[in-house]
Structure formats: C-alpha cells, structure tokens
C-alpha cells in the first residue's frame, strides 16, 4: 500500500511541523501549518468562518498565512479565535503567537495590558453594549476630548477625568456611553463613576476579569441633529497595582484629543514617552520622549484630529 504509506508519512510530517510552529511561531507559519495539517483549502476555511458569523475574505486568509498582513481589526481577531476551533488547535494558541509576535516587532517591554486582554475586553464591551441596547457611538460625533489621568503615590492609576465636546448626528440623543478599562488586577466593583458637569449617571455595568466598566451618562436634554453639547465625568479607580501606561483607542476618525498624565510628587517616573498603533495588534510606532514638567509633574500629548487606532503615553519607573 505505497499510497497509504506515503499519505501517513505526509500526515506525520504536517503534524510535526504544526506542533513545532505552535510552540515557537511565528503566527503566520503556525496558521499555514494548521491549515495544511487539516487539509482544508482556503475557500473551506472561509465557509467555516461564515458559520461562526465571521466574514473574512480568501485573500485576507492568504495574506495572513504568508505573513504579508496581520489580523488587526476586531472582526479579524474574532476570526483568529474561530480558527483555533475550526483547525482543532489548543485554545489561545494562535492568539498567543500573535501577541508574542507583536511584542517582538515593537521592540519594547510589555507594559500594562497584554494583547490578549485587549481582545477579551473588546469582546466583553460588545456584549455589554448589546445587553444595554446601546450603539457604540450613540448618535454623537466627538469634536474634542480632553482626558486627565492621575497616577497616585503607589504608582497606581488613581483615576481619570474626561471633558467631551460632542455634536449629535441624529435627533433625540440624550446620553453618552463612558468606558473605563482598568489596569491588570483592578477591581471594577470598587470603582466609582462621577458625573461632574451637564450629565448624571445612569446604568453601570462591569466585568471583573477584564477590568472593563461601562456607564451611561444621561443628559438633561434631547439633542437634535447638529446640536453641540459639553459634559464632564470622572472615574475613581486606584484598585490595581503599578501602572505603566495609559492608552486610548479610536474607531472612526474624529476631532481633537488631548491626554495629560499627572504624577503624585511621591511617585515620579524616570522617563515618559508617547506612542501610536494602527490597531491593538499592530506594532507601536511614533515613539517620542516627553519631558516631565518639574513643577506640575505632568506630561501630555495632543492629536489635532484623531485617526482610527490607538494613542497613548507610557512611562518607566526606577
């Protein structure tokens, strides 16, 4: 039975290659090995993904396994999770390789949140918004957002305050969805949302494992399309350990964003820097050192017009 023997040998080689790729990566090699080991053409992989409610083109799958492109968007990251099941791989095996590859590509020490935690937080947030019957943008365009983050004496994320300027793009808008993602080990059940100006707190939902808190901020008026509105709120945190960065993600392009990080006089960092990413899965770029103001003990960044992706400030302790 030479053909049967050859097939068995080919299968054994493919399985060995897959095991090696899953242990050492990189992501695209492991994905290609997994698809080969299961003997699935890309069209079949795409069909299986559609049964999971995930839409990914054959061209994208081909680019992923060649290493020409990387899964970055939330829909693509959900596809990676589905691929682990479709290709009968251990849970988190592809996600882990994607995260490790990101850390290696960025050439930076992993700071506050892992790539995996950001993916999980995104999934949790989607579920929370669905449960509350709230769309992500809520009918509002952001014209300006000034965010002030406080780092406490224990080097912890003590809290933050956000001042928003928004414009309604449909009639009847009367609320905003505030999202806070605490540092690893935080306790969202001990956080406190403060409605500071032109709003009041509505429903609040939280998820302990990912540290995500979602709060409705209710306006005392119903906006008409074209109306502008200003409001301010804060989140008291202080429930996690040492904080090393603060990041803010953006969906559609929008208005101005300013981030200021203020440090307690008993906990001053050695150095601070800003960074950007096209998505949580992309390598970091645009690193720029930020001088710490001696008197005010703060650093800041300003984005005149935000683009889809992530911006943030990181810092190093002695």
C-alpha positions as a Markdown table, in Angstrom:
| # | Residue | x | y | z |
|---|---|---|---|---|
| 1 | Unk | 0.0 | 0.0 | 0.0 |
| 2 | Unk | 2.6 | 2.6 | -1.1 |
| 3 | Unk | 0.0 | 5.4 | -1.5 |
| 4 | Unk | -1.4 | 4.8 | 2.0 |
| 5 | Unk | 2.1 | 4.7 | 3.5 |
| 6 | Unk | 3.0 | 8.0 | 1.7 |
| 7 | Unk | -0.2 | 9.6 | 3.0 |
| 8 | Unk | 0.6 | 8.5 | 6.5 |
| 9 | Unk | 4.1 | 9.9 | 6.2 |
| 10 | Unk | 2.8 | 13.2 | 4.8 |
| 11 | Unk | 0.3 | 13.5 | 7.7 |
| 12 | Unk | 3.0 | 12.8 | 10.3 |
| 13 | Unk | 5.3 | 15.4 | 8.8 |
| 14 | Unk | 2.5 | 18.0 | 8.7 |
| 15 | Unk | 1.6 | 17.2 | 12.3 |
| 16 | Unk | 5.2 | 17.6 | 13.4 |
| 17 | Unk | 5.5 | 20.9 | 11.6 |
| 18 | Unk | 2.3 | 22.1 | 13.2 |
| 19 | Unk | 3.5 | 21.2 | 16.7 |
| 20 | Unk | 6.8 | 22.9 | 16.2 |
| 21 | Unk | 5.1 | 26.1 | 14.8 |
| 22 | Unk | 2.6 | 26.2 | 17.6 |
| 23 | Unk | 5.4 | 26.1 | 20.1 |
| 24 | Unk | 7.7 | 28.6 | 18.5 |
| 25 | Unk | 5.7 | 30.6 | 15.9 |
| 26 | Unk | 5.6 | 32.9 | 14.3 |
| 27 | Unk | 1.9 | 33.4 | 13.9 |
| 28 | Unk | 1.7 | 33.1 | 10.1 |
| 29 | Unk | 3.8 | 29.9 | 10.0 |
| 30 | Unk | 1.6 | 28.3 | 12.6 |
| 31 | Unk | -1.6 | 29.3 | 10.7 |
| 32 | Unk | -0.2 | 28.0 | 7.5 |
| 33 | Unk | 0.9 | 24.7 | 9.2 |
| 34 | Unk | -2.5 | 24.3 | 10.8 |
| 35 | Unk | -4.4 | 24.8 | 7.5 |
| 36 | Unk | -2.1 | 22.3 | 5.8 |
| 37 | Unk | -2.4 | 19.7 | 8.6 |
| 38 | Unk | -6.2 | 19.8 | 8.3 |
| 39 | Unk | -6.0 | 19.6 | 4.5 |
| 40 | Unk | -8.5 | 22.5 | 4.1 |
| 41 | Unk | -8.5 | 24.8 | 1.1 |
| 42 | Unk | -8.9 | 28.5 | 2.0 |
| 43 | Unk | -12.4 | 28.5 | 0.5 |
| 44 | Unk | -13.5 | 25.9 | 3.0 |
| 45 | Unk | -11.8 | 27.8 | 5.8 |
| 46 | Unk | -13.8 | 30.9 | 4.8 |
| 47 | Unk | -17.0 | 28.8 | 4.7 |
| 48 | Unk | -16.4 | 27.5 | 8.2 |
| 49 | Unk | -15.7 | 31.0 | 9.5 |
| 50 | Unk | -19.0 | 32.3 | 8.0 |
| 51 | Unk | -20.8 | 29.6 | 10.1 |
| 52 | Unk | -19.3 | 31.3 | 13.1 |
| 53 | Unk | -20.7 | 34.6 | 12.0 |
| 54 | Unk | -17.3 | 35.9 | 10.9 |
| 55 | Unk | -16.6 | 37.4 | 7.5 |
| 56 | Unk | -13.1 | 37.2 | 6.2 |
| 57 | Unk | -12.1 | 37.1 | 2.5 |
| 58 | Unk | -10.0 | 34.3 | 1.0 |
| 59 | Unk | -7.4 | 36.9 | 0.0 |
| 60 | Unk | -7.1 | 38.1 | 3.6 |
| 61 | Unk | -6.6 | 34.5 | 4.8 |
| 62 | Unk | -3.9 | 34.0 | 2.2 |
| 63 | Unk | -2.1 | 37.2 | 3.3 |
| 64 | Unk | -2.3 | 36.1 | 6.9 |
| 65 | Unk | -0.7 | 32.7 | 6.3 |
| 66 | Unk | 2.0 | 34.3 | 4.1 |
| 67 | Unk | 2.8 | 36.9 | 6.8 |
| 68 | Unk | 2.0 | 39.7 | 4.3 |
| 69 | Unk | -0.7 | 41.1 | 6.6 |
| 70 | Unk | -1.8 | 40.6 | 10.2 |
| 71 | Unk | -5.2 | 40.3 | 11.8 |
| 72 | Unk | -5.8 | 43.6 | 13.4 |
| 73 | Unk | -9.5 | 44.7 | 13.3 |
| 74 | Unk | -11.9 | 43.3 | 16.0 |
| 75 | Unk | -13.6 | 41.2 | 13.3 |
| 76 | Unk | -10.3 | 39.8 | 12.3 |
| 77 | Unk | -9.4 | 39.0 | 15.9 |
| 78 | Unk | -12.7 | 37.2 | 16.3 |
| 79 | Unk | -11.7 | 35.2 | 13.2 |
| 80 | Unk | -8.5 | 34.1 | 14.8 |
| 81 | Unk | -10.4 | 32.8 | 17.8 |
| 82 | Unk | -12.8 | 30.9 | 15.5 |
| 83 | Unk | -9.8 | 29.5 | 13.5 |
| 84 | Unk | -8.5 | 27.9 | 16.7 |
| 85 | Unk | -11.7 | 25.8 | 16.9 |
| 86 | Unk | -12.1 | 25.2 | 13.2 |
| 87 | Unk | -8.5 | 24.0 | 12.9 |
| 88 | Unk | -8.8 | 22.0 | 16.1 |
| 89 | Unk | -6.0 | 23.9 | 17.9 |
| 90 | Unk | -5.5 | 24.5 | 21.6 |
| 91 | Unk | -7.3 | 27.5 | 22.9 |
| 92 | Unk | -5.4 | 30.7 | 22.8 |
| 93 | Unk | -2.6 | 29.1 | 20.7 |
| 94 | Unk | -2.8 | 31.5 | 17.7 |
| 95 | Unk | -3.8 | 34.5 | 19.8 |
| 96 | Unk | -0.7 | 33.9 | 22.0 |
| 97 | Unk | 1.6 | 33.7 | 18.9 |
| 98 | Unk | 0.1 | 36.9 | 17.6 |
| 99 | Unk | 0.7 | 38.7 | 20.9 |
| 100 | Unk | 4.3 | 37.4 | 21.1 |
| 101 | Unk | 5.0 | 38.5 | 17.6 |
| 102 | Unk | 3.6 | 42.0 | 18.3 |
| 103 | Unk | 5.9 | 42.3 | 21.4 |
| 104 | Unk | 8.9 | 41.2 | 19.4 |
| 105 | Unk | 8.1 | 43.5 | 16.5 |
| 106 | Unk | 7.6 | 46.5 | 18.7 |
| 107 | Unk | 11.0 | 46.0 | 20.4 |
| 108 | Unk | 9.5 | 47.3 | 23.6 |
| 109 | Unk | 9.0 | 45.7 | 27.0 |
| 110 | Unk | 5.4 | 44.6 | 27.5 |
| 111 | Unk | 3.7 | 47.3 | 29.6 |
| 112 | Unk | 0.3 | 47.4 | 31.3 |
| 113 | Unk | -2.0 | 45.3 | 29.2 |
| 114 | Unk | -1.4 | 42.3 | 27.0 |
| 115 | Unk | -2.8 | 41.9 | 23.5 |
| 116 | Unk | -4.9 | 39.0 | 24.7 |
| 117 | Unk | -6.5 | 41.2 | 27.4 |
| 118 | Unk | -7.4 | 43.9 | 24.9 |
| 119 | Unk | -9.1 | 41.3 | 22.6 |
| 120 | Unk | -11.1 | 39.9 | 25.6 |
| 121 | Unk | -12.0 | 43.4 | 26.7 |
| 122 | Unk | -13.3 | 44.3 | 23.2 |
| 123 | Unk | -15.5 | 41.2 | 23.2 |
| 124 | Unk | -16.8 | 42.0 | 26.7 |
| 125 | Unk | -17.6 | 45.6 | 25.7 |
| 126 | Unk | -19.5 | 44.4 | 22.6 |
| 127 | Unk | -21.6 | 42.2 | 24.8 |
| 128 | Unk | -22.2 | 44.9 | 27.4 |
| 129 | Unk | -23.4 | 47.4 | 24.8 |
| 130 | Unk | -25.7 | 44.8 | 23.3 |
| 131 | Unk | -27.2 | 44.0 | 26.7 |
| 132 | Unk | -27.8 | 47.7 | 27.4 |
| 133 | Unk | -29.2 | 48.1 | 23.8 |
| 134 | Unk | -26.7 | 50.9 | 23.2 |
| 135 | Unk | -24.9 | 51.6 | 19.9 |
| 136 | Unk | -21.1 | 52.3 | 20.3 |
| 137 | Unk | -21.3 | 55.9 | 19.1 |
| 138 | Unk | -24.8 | 56.7 | 20.4 |
| 139 | Unk | -25.5 | 59.2 | 17.7 |
| 140 | Unk | -22.7 | 61.5 | 18.7 |
| 141 | Unk | -19.5 | 62.8 | 16.9 |
| 142 | Unk | -16.7 | 63.8 | 19.2 |
| 143 | Unk | -15.4 | 67.3 | 18.4 |
| 144 | Unk | -13.0 | 67.5 | 21.3 |
| 145 | Unk | -11.9 | 65.2 | 24.2 |
| 146 | Unk | -9.5 | 66.3 | 26.9 |
| 147 | Unk | -8.6 | 63.5 | 29.3 |
| 148 | Unk | -6.6 | 63.9 | 32.5 |
| 149 | Unk | -5.2 | 60.8 | 34.2 |
| 150 | Unk | -3.9 | 60.8 | 37.8 |
| 151 | Unk | -1.1 | 58.4 | 38.9 |
| 152 | Unk | -1.1 | 58.0 | 42.7 |
| 153 | Unk | 1.6 | 57.7 | 45.4 |
| 154 | Unk | 1.6 | 53.9 | 45.0 |
| 155 | Unk | 2.2 | 54.3 | 41.2 |
| 156 | Unk | -1.3 | 53.2 | 40.6 |
| 157 | Unk | -3.9 | 54.5 | 38.2 |
| 158 | Unk | -5.8 | 56.6 | 40.8 |
| 159 | Unk | -8.4 | 57.9 | 38.4 |
| 160 | Unk | -9.2 | 60.0 | 35.3 |
| 161 | Unk | -11.4 | 62.8 | 34.2 |
| 162 | Unk | -12.8 | 63.4 | 30.7 |
| 163 | Unk | -14.2 | 66.6 | 29.2 |
| 164 | Unk | -16.1 | 66.0 | 26.0 |
| 165 | Unk | -17.4 | 68.3 | 23.3 |
| 166 | Unk | -19.8 | 66.4 | 21.0 |
| 167 | Unk | -22.2 | 67.1 | 18.2 |
| 168 | Unk | -25.4 | 65.0 | 17.6 |
| 169 | Unk | -25.8 | 63.5 | 14.1 |
| 170 | Unk | -29.4 | 62.4 | 14.7 |
| 171 | Unk | -32.4 | 63.6 | 16.6 |
| 172 | Unk | -33.2 | 62.5 | 20.1 |
| 173 | Unk | -29.7 | 61.8 | 21.6 |
| 174 | Unk | -29.8 | 62.1 | 25.4 |
| 175 | Unk | -26.9 | 60.0 | 26.7 |
| 176 | Unk | -23.3 | 59.0 | 26.2 |
| 177 | Unk | -21.6 | 55.6 | 26.9 |
| 178 | Unk | -18.4 | 56.0 | 29.0 |
| 179 | Unk | -15.9 | 53.1 | 29.0 |
| 180 | Unk | -13.1 | 52.6 | 31.5 |
| 181 | Unk | -10.6 | 49.8 | 31.2 |
| 182 | Unk | -8.6 | 49.4 | 34.4 |
| 183 | Unk | -5.1 | 48.1 | 34.8 |
| 184 | Unk | -4.4 | 44.3 | 35.3 |
| 185 | Unk | -5.6 | 43.2 | 38.7 |
| 186 | Unk | -8.1 | 46.0 | 39.1 |
| 187 | Unk | -11.5 | 45.7 | 40.8 |
| 188 | Unk | -14.2 | 47.5 | 38.8 |
| 189 | Unk | -16.7 | 46.8 | 41.5 |
| 190 | Unk | -14.8 | 49.2 | 43.7 |
| 191 | Unk | -14.5 | 52.0 | 41.1 |
| 192 | Unk | -16.8 | 55.0 | 41.2 |
| 193 | Unk | -18.2 | 56.9 | 38.3 |
| 194 | Unk | -18.7 | 60.7 | 38.9 |
| 195 | Unk | -21.0 | 62.8 | 36.7 |
| 196 | Unk | -19.2 | 66.2 | 37.1 |
| 197 | Unk | -20.9 | 68.6 | 34.7 |
| 198 | Unk | -24.0 | 68.6 | 32.5 |
| 199 | Unk | -24.8 | 64.9 | 33.0 |
| 200 | Unk | -25.9 | 62.3 | 35.5 |
| 201 | Unk | -25.0 | 58.7 | 36.0 |
| 202 | Unk | -27.4 | 56.1 | 34.6 |
| 203 | Unk | -26.9 | 52.3 | 34.3 |
| 204 | Unk | -23.5 | 50.9 | 35.1 |
| 205 | Unk | -22.1 | 47.5 | 34.1 |
| 206 | Unk | -18.8 | 45.9 | 34.9 |
| 207 | Unk | -16.7 | 42.8 | 34.1 |
| 208 | Unk | -14.3 | 41.8 | 36.8 |
| 209 | Unk | -11.9 | 39.5 | 34.8 |
| 210 | Unk | -11.2 | 42.1 | 32.1 |
| 211 | Unk | -11.5 | 45.2 | 34.3 |
| 212 | Unk | -14.0 | 46.9 | 32.0 |
| 213 | Unk | -16.6 | 49.3 | 33.3 |
| 214 | Unk | -19.3 | 50.8 | 31.2 |
| 215 | Unk | -21.5 | 53.7 | 32.4 |
| 216 | Unk | -24.4 | 55.6 | 30.9 |
| 217 | Unk | -24.1 | 59.4 | 31.3 |
| 218 | Unk | -27.6 | 60.9 | 30.9 |
| 219 | Unk | -28.1 | 64.4 | 29.6 |
| 220 | Unk | -31.0 | 66.6 | 30.9 |
| 221 | Unk | -32.0 | 67.4 | 27.3 |
| 222 | Unk | -32.6 | 65.7 | 24.0 |
| 223 | Unk | -30.3 | 66.9 | 21.3 |
| 224 | Unk | -31.3 | 67.5 | 17.7 |
| 225 | Unk | -29.1 | 66.7 | 14.8 |
| 226 | Unk | -26.4 | 69.3 | 14.6 |
| 227 | Unk | -26.7 | 70.4 | 18.3 |
| 228 | Unk | -23.4 | 70.5 | 20.2 |
| 229 | Unk | -23.1 | 69.6 | 23.9 |
| 230 | Unk | -20.4 | 69.8 | 26.6 |
| 231 | Unk | -20.1 | 67.4 | 29.6 |
| 232 | Unk | -17.6 | 66.2 | 32.0 |
| 233 | Unk | -17.2 | 63.0 | 34.1 |
| 234 | Unk | -14.6 | 61.1 | 36.1 |
| 235 | Unk | -13.8 | 57.6 | 37.2 |
| 236 | Unk | -12.1 | 57.0 | 40.6 |
| 237 | Unk | -10.0 | 53.8 | 40.3 |
| 238 | Unk | -7.0 | 53.1 | 42.5 |
| 239 | Unk | -7.7 | 49.4 | 42.6 |
| 240 | Unk | -4.8 | 47.9 | 40.7 |
| 241 | Unk | -1.0 | 47.7 | 41.2 |
| 242 | Unk | 1.7 | 49.6 | 39.4 |
| 243 | Unk | 0.6 | 51.4 | 36.3 |
| 244 | Unk | 3.0 | 51.8 | 33.3 |
| 245 | Unk | 0.9 | 53.3 | 30.5 |
| 246 | Unk | -2.4 | 54.8 | 29.5 |
| 247 | Unk | -3.9 | 54.1 | 26.1 |
| 248 | Unk | -7.0 | 55.4 | 24.3 |
| 249 | Unk | -8.4 | 53.6 | 21.2 |
| 250 | Unk | -10.4 | 55.3 | 18.5 |
| 251 | Unk | -12.9 | 53.9 | 15.9 |
| 252 | Unk | -13.9 | 56.4 | 13.2 |
| 253 | Unk | -11.7 | 59.4 | 12.7 |
| 254 | Unk | -12.8 | 62.3 | 14.8 |
| 255 | Unk | -11.9 | 65.6 | 16.5 |
| 256 | Unk | -9.1 | 66.8 | 18.7 |
| 257 | Unk | -7.9 | 64.6 | 21.6 |
| 258 | Unk | -5.6 | 65.7 | 24.4 |
| 259 | Unk | -4.2 | 63.3 | 27.0 |
| 260 | Unk | -2.5 | 64.6 | 30.2 |
| 261 | Unk | -0.9 | 62.3 | 32.8 |
| 262 | Unk | -0.2 | 63.8 | 36.2 |
| 263 | Unk | 2.0 | 62.1 | 38.7 |
| 264 | Unk | 2.0 | 62.3 | 42.5 |
| 265 | Unk | 5.0 | 64.0 | 43.9 |
| 266 | Unk | 5.9 | 60.8 | 45.8 |
| 267 | Unk | 5.9 | 58.7 | 42.6 |
| 268 | Unk | 7.8 | 60.4 | 39.7 |
| 269 | Unk | 8.8 | 58.3 | 36.7 |
| 270 | Unk | 12.3 | 58.1 | 35.2 |
| 271 | Unk | 11.1 | 58.9 | 31.7 |
| 272 | Unk | 7.9 | 59.2 | 29.7 |
| 273 | Unk | 7.1 | 58.7 | 26.0 |
| 274 | Unk | 4.1 | 58.8 | 23.6 |
| 275 | Unk | 3.3 | 56.1 | 21.1 |
| 276 | Unk | 0.7 | 55.2 | 18.5 |
| 277 | Unk | -0.6 | 52.0 | 16.9 |
| 278 | Unk | -2.8 | 51.4 | 13.9 |
| 279 | Unk | -4.7 | 48.8 | 16.0 |
| 280 | Unk | -4.1 | 46.9 | 19.2 |
| 281 | Unk | -2.4 | 44.1 | 17.1 |
| 282 | Unk | -0.1 | 46.4 | 15.2 |
| 283 | Unk | 3.5 | 47.3 | 16.2 |
| 284 | Unk | 3.9 | 50.5 | 18.1 |
| 285 | Unk | 5.3 | 53.5 | 16.2 |
| 286 | Unk | 5.8 | 57.2 | 16.5 |
| 287 | Unk | 7.6 | 56.9 | 19.8 |
| 288 | Unk | 8.6 | 60.3 | 21.2 |
| 289 | Unk | 10.1 | 61.2 | 24.5 |
| 290 | Unk | 8.0 | 63.5 | 26.6 |
| 291 | Unk | 9.7 | 65.8 | 29.2 |
| 292 | Unk | 8.2 | 65.8 | 32.6 |
| 293 | Unk | 7.2 | 69.2 | 33.9 |
| 294 | Unk | 9.1 | 69.7 | 37.2 |
| 295 | Unk | 6.5 | 72.0 | 38.8 |
| 296 | Unk | 3.3 | 70.4 | 37.6 |
| 297 | Unk | 4.6 | 66.8 | 37.4 |
| 298 | Unk | 2.8 | 66.1 | 34.2 |
| 299 | Unk | 3.2 | 65.1 | 30.5 |
| 300 | Unk | 0.7 | 65.4 | 27.7 |
| 301 | Unk | 0.0 | 64.7 | 24.0 |
| 302 | Unk | -2.3 | 66.4 | 21.6 |
| 303 | Unk | -3.8 | 64.8 | 18.4 |
| 304 | Unk | -5.4 | 67.7 | 16.4 |
| 305 | Unk | -7.5 | 65.2 | 14.5 |
| 306 | Unk | -7.6 | 61.5 | 15.7 |
| 307 | Unk | -7.4 | 58.7 | 13.3 |
| 308 | Unk | -8.5 | 55.1 | 13.7 |
| 309 | Unk | -6.2 | 53.2 | 16.0 |
| 310 | Unk | -4.5 | 53.7 | 19.4 |
| 311 | Unk | -2.5 | 56.5 | 21.0 |
| 312 | Unk | -1.0 | 56.6 | 24.5 |
| 313 | Unk | 1.6 | 57.6 | 27.0 |
| 314 | Unk | 4.0 | 55.2 | 28.7 |
| 315 | Unk | 6.5 | 55.7 | 31.5 |
| 316 | Unk | 9.3 | 53.8 | 33.2 |
| 317 | Unk | 9.9 | 53.6 | 36.9 |
| 318 | Unk | 13.3 | 53.3 | 38.5 |
